[in-house]
Amino acid sequence: MKAEAPGKLILSGEHSVVYGGPALAVALARKVSVVFTPDASQVIKIYSDQLGQSSFSPQQLPRFTEQLDQKFSAFLNQKLPISDVLSSPFDLLIYVLMQQGSDVSGTLRITSDIPAGAGMGSSAAVICALLKLSQQISGRDLSIDELCRKVRYCERLQHGRGSAIDAAAVTYAGTVKVLGDSVTQLPAVLDSNWYLWNSGSPLSSTGETVAYVRENFEGSPIWQEFTQVTTELEGALCVPDTTQIKRLIRANEKLLERIGVVPNPVSTAIHRIEALGGAAKICGAGSATGDAGGIVLVYLPETPPSEIEAELNIKLEPVLMA
């Protein structure tokens, strides 16, 4: 039995979507693939090309998932940091498999070309692929809306008080807009002017960065500014309007810098890209600490990518939508 799910990029609204603002995202050609081979071993063996391997007994899993739910409740009651809810990435994988109530045993192999912790939705993609696989194992189908809700539900263990944007992007594919619990598929398609730059793995996790922003900006009027930029970008992408897209990507980046999620070395590089005629922004949670911010989205409607690569000594990768 096999299943897969795409990665994602947030074009605008990461962080502000948590406070009721809109967010835009696209699904990527990069993906997670999962393959399950059942057997009579009474053990679930997991092999991941990014995480290594682990094994679990199906009989232990109901109590295990209950304990994770209790830990998340402790996080909501401010008795436990989000980083302590999961003791291992494998905890999340098993939790996802248990959502459909399956008690089969066998070997699960997970492969991915989505870099972990870079803002490209690797966790949401793994969850989505595993839920699709669980449907095959259990024989209980989910609608696409139900699948999206379950991805978000499981992802909360890792990201805390997050939004539906990652879940929507990896579930619906294409370009999506999320506003609260509402998901809208958009006709926007990214052209050949869009690139990715991996600035390195953030020192703080998505959950930790979201918690940092909440602590410092939860009641701030800055979220209204994010909403304005995202709304205007939606219109510019659907036309498309090159001048407006570049202006709005730059404006979004400035807002992200104001909430403290763009490390100084990354913002310095982004400012240089702007000086050379392009636009760029962090397109994940970023990081509240350290020097790396994960994936940076780069828009170059006029500047050759080779010029940016030579100037900053970085590697740009074309954005390929799913």
Buried (B, 14 or more C-beta within 10 A) or exposed (E): BEBBBBBBBBBBBBBBBBBEBBBBBBBBEBBBBBBBEBEEEEEBBBBBEBBEEBBBEBEEBEEBBEEBEEBBEBBEEEEBEBBEBBEEBBBBBBBBBBBBEBBBBBBBBBBBBBBEBBBBBBBBBBBBBBBBBBBBBBEEEBEEEEBBBBBBBBBBBBBBEBBBBBBBBBBBBBBBBBBEEEBBEBEBEBEEBBBBBBBBBBBBBBBBBBBBBBEEBEEBEBBEBBBBBBBBBBEBBEEBBBEBBBBBBBBBBBBBBBBBBBBEBBBEBBBBBBEBBBBBBBBBBBBBBBEBBBBBBBBBBEBEBEBBBEBBEBEBEEBEBB
